Amino acid sequence: MSQTFVAVQWNRRKYVYDACVVGGIAVYLWLFPWVSRIVLRGEQAITPEILGMRAWGSCAFLMLTAILCLGPLARLDRRFLPLVYNRRHFGVIFFVVAANHARQVLDFYHAYGRVPKLESLLTNDVAFTGASAPFQLFGAAALAIFCVMAATSHDFW
C-alpha cells in the first residue's frame, strides 16, 4: 500500500475562512491599542511598544483558546463543523501571530545588550525561585512546539 502526495486543494471555502481569520486578527490588533489607550490613561498609560506586544500576545492566546475549543464544540453542535474543517489553517495563522509576539518581545527586551538576542533569552532569568519562574523559556519552548506543528500541519504528514 502506498501513499501519494496531493497538494493542498484550495477552494472558495478555504479562501473565505482564511480571509475571515486574517480580518478578525487585523480588527483585533487595531482595536486592542485603541481601547487600551482610552482605558489606561495618566499613570496607567502603557508605551506603544508594550501595547503592541500585549496585542499580539493576547491575540495569540485567544486564537489558541478558540482552536482548542473547536473540537469539543463540533461534537456538541454540528454548526461548528465548518470551522473544524480548516482548523489547520487557523493553527498555522496562530503560529505566525505567536511568532510575531515573540519577535517583538525579543526586540524590546533582549536587543540592546552585548549578547545576541537568543543567547540573552536563554541565559537571563533562568532560575526557578519562589519569586519567579523562567516564563520566557516556557514561551520559547511552546513556540518551538507550535513551529513543528505548523510545519507539519498538512494532511499528508
Salt bridges, closest charged atoms under 4 A:
ASP18 OD2 - HIS89 ND1 2.93
ASP77 OD2 - ARG79 NH2 2.47
ASP107 OD2 - ARG103 NH1 3.23
ASP107 OD1 - LYS117 NZ 2.62
ASP155 OD1 - ARG88 NH1 2.06
